[in-house]
Amino acid sequence: MSATANIANVANIHKTHKTHEILVELDQENNYVVAHFPGPLKLGETVRCHTDTVGGVVEIYFNVNGSPFLNLDGSAKTEIDSNDLPLELKLPGNFIGRCYMTTPDGVVHTYNHTLPWIAGGNMVVK
């Protein structure tokens, strides 16, 4: 599929489905990220991740038990980031995502190692 056709396809998806937000915030006092995953979600809905940290970039990795997203070639898309257009949920299941944030100063922030679940989450897709 050409890039132009793909953009048109994404635009059509957005007209018919609600885009859900995965908000990833930086706990500045403790210097780790906190993720807010929506759910449960439905096949065909779209999702995007973002941060309220000005200039920050979020990355989410789905590699423990698969991913709800697919690449154009049909393979699992195991990494999404805040530069992506909203992505369509293609597979049902319970998927674990781990979040990372790079702040404008170039520092990569991750989860609190004593409470790792707060920087990740389960994305439940039905």
N, C-alpha and C positions, 0 to 999 in steps of 0.2 A: 504494500500500500504506500502511495506517495505521501510525503509530508503534508501536502496540501489536503489530500483526501483524509488523512488522519486528523488534521485540525478541524475539518468540517465535521467528521464523525464525532469528535469530542464535543464540538459546539452543539450538535444535535442531542447528545446524551444530556448535556447540561440543561436543555430546554425541558426535558421530560423527567428528570430525576433531581432530587434534592442533593446538594453537596454537603457532606458532613465534614466537620473540622476536628482535627487532632491538634489540640493546643499543647505546646511544650513550653514550659516556663522555667526560668532560672531562679532558684532559691538563692538570692544573692548573699544572704547571711551565712548559709552553709555551703554555698558554691557547688550545688548539684542540680540536676534537672528533674522536673516533675511533669509527668505526661497525663493528659486528660483524654482518654479514648472514649468515643461515643459508642453506644451499642444498645441493644443488638441492632445489626444492620441487615439490609436485604440485598440479595444478588441484584446487580444492575445499578445500584446506587453508586454515587461517587464520593471519594474521600480526598482530602488534601491535608497536609500537615503544615503548621506554621508556628511562629513564635511571636510573642508580643515584645521581645527584645529587639530594639531598633538595629537593623542590619545583621541580626543573628541568622544563622542558617541551621535548620534542623535536618537530621538524618535519622531514619528509622530502618532498622534491619529486622527482617523476618527470616530467620534461618533455623530455628529450633524445630518447628513442626510444619514448615511450609509457609506459603504466602497466599493471600486472597487475590493477588494481582498477577497478571501475565504480561510478558513481553510480547511484542508483535509476532515473534516466531513461535509463540505458544509455551515457551519455557517460563518457569517461575520468576517473577520479578521480586527479588529478595531485598532490594534497597529502594526506598523512596526518599525524597527530600523536599524541602520547602520551595525549591525552584521548579518542581514538577507541576504541570497542569493537574486539575483534579483527575484522579484515576478511578476507573470503573472496577467494582468488586466483581470478580469473575468466578471465584470458587467458594463453596460453602465450607464452614468449619470454624474452629477455635484457634486463632493464630496469635502467637506471642511476638510482640514487637519490642525491641530495645531501642531507646532514644539517645541521641547525642546532639549537642548543640555547639556550634563554633560561634563565639562572640566576635564582634568587630575587631577586637584586639588580637584575634588569632588563637585564643585559648579554647581548647576542646573540653567541654564539660560533659560529664556522664552522671551516672546514678550514685546515690549514697550506698556504699557497699554493705552497710548494716541493714538497709531497707531497700534492696534492689528493685522491688516491684513498683516503686513510685515513679521510676523513670522508664517504665515500660508499661505494657498492658496487654490485655487480651482483646483481640478484635474478633468478635463473634459475628459470623455472617450466616444468615439462614436463607 
